[in-house]
Amino acid sequence: MYTIILGDYVFKIYFKSILIPLILGTIIGFITSTGMNYKSLTKPFGAPPGIIFPIVWTILYILMGISYGKLQANNLNSPDLKKVYYKQLIINLIWPIIFFTLKFRFIALLWIILLLISVLEMIITFYKKDHLAGLLQIPYFIWVLYATYLNLGFYLLN
């Protein structure tokens, strides 16, 4: 009986941790979809087709949720850790509004650099608590680094 209750508790932690970034990312996707002009932009070398973005972001949000859920499930969460996690998530969610809706490409470039720093801070903070939780965020960091390159390219070319 104890194992079932514990298993249900852990499932709820992971479910909530994964669902929050997925739902928020989906909401931002709907908000920015009317202002997106990705197809009409002059693209930098190596820019992927637009269909790639929702696929990659879904995977990254799931990894983000698993990583944060792992820390919560193992009672490794703290106010500082929670602050680092939600700070980067908020910065992440604001970027598409700046880039697509407002079309402030240079400000978006500065913002994504802030996101890159925040993700690195999250990786370090998570890694100190649980190595796997930190390592799960490396694809996110690599993607944001790539997105920073793309943002710079879009700014210079458009």
N, C-alpha and C positions, 0 to 999 in steps of 0.2 A: 504493500500500500504506500509506504514512504517513497519508494522509487518511482511509482506512477505519479505521485504528487510532485516530486522533484522534477521528473521528466516533463510534466505539463508546465511547470513554472519556467523551466529552461526554454521550452518551445515558445512560450509566450514572450519571453525576453528576446529571442532571436526573431520571432515573427514581427514584433513591434520595431525592433532595431532595423530590420530590412525594409519594412513597410514605410517608415517615416521618410527616408530619402527618396524612395520610389514614388510615393504620392506627391511629395513636394516637387520633385523633378518633373513629374507629369503635369502638375499644375503650371509650373513655369513654362513648360513646353507648349501648353495650350495658350498661355498668355502671350508668348512671343511668336507663335506660329503666324499670326496675322501680319507681323512686321518683318518676317524673315524674307530675305532677298538673296539667299545663298546662291541660287542658280544664276542670278544675274551679275554676281560679283566676278571681277577678274581674280582668278585663283592663283595662289602661289604654287610653286612646284611641290608636288606630293600631296596636294589637297585631295581628300577622299570624296567620293560621291556622298551626297547628303544623307542617303539611307543609312550610312555607317554610324552616324552620330547617335541616333536613339538606341541602336544595338549596343554600342560601346558604353554609353551612359547607363543603360540598364544593368549591364554587367558590373560596372564600377560602383553603382549605388548598392547592388547586392553585396559586393565585397566590403563596401564601407559598413553596411549593416551587420554583416557577419563579424567583422572585426570589432565593432563597437559592442555588439551583443556578446561576443566572447569575453570581453572585459567585464561587462555587467554580470554575466552568468557566473563568473569566477570571483565575484565581489572585489574586483580591482578598480572599479569606477571611483572617481573622486570629483569634487567640485572643479578642480583645475582641469582634469581630463575632459569632463563634460563641457567645460568652457571652450577648450581647444577644438573639440569635435564640432560643436554647434557653430562656433565662429567660422570655421572653414566651410561648413555647409551653407551658412548664410551668404558668405562671400561667393561661393560657388553659384548659388541660386540667383544672385543679383547680376552676375556677369552677362548672361544672355539678354537680359533686359537692356543693359547698357549697350551691348554690341548690336543686337538685332532690332529691338524696338526703338531705342533712342538713336541708334546709328552713330554713337560717339566712339569711333574706332580707336582713337588715341587714348581716351579715358578707359576704354575697355582693355587696352594693352597694359596700362598701369594697374588696372584692377586685377587682371589675370596674373600679373607678377605678384601682387599681394596674395592671390590665391595660391600660387606656387609656393610662396614662403609659408603660408598657413598649412598647406598640405605637408610640407617638410616638417614643420613643427609638430603636426599631428603624428606623423610617422615616428619621430623621435620619442614623443610622449608615450605613444602606444607601445613602442618597442621596449621602453624601460619597464613597462608593466608586464608585457607579454610579447615575446619575440614574434610569434606568429601573427598576432594582431597588428603589429607594426609592418611586418613583411607583406601582409595582404594589401597594404596601401601603396606598395611600390608601383603596380600598374597604373594607379590613379595619378601618381606623381609623374610617371612617364607620359601619360596621356595629356596632362596639363602642360607639361613641358612642350610637347608637340603642338598643343593648342595655342601656346604662347607664340611659337614660331608662325603658325597659321595667322594668328591675330596680327602679328607684325607684318606679315606678307599682305594681308588684306588692307591694312592701314596704308602701306606704301603703294600698293597697286590701285587702290580705289580712292 
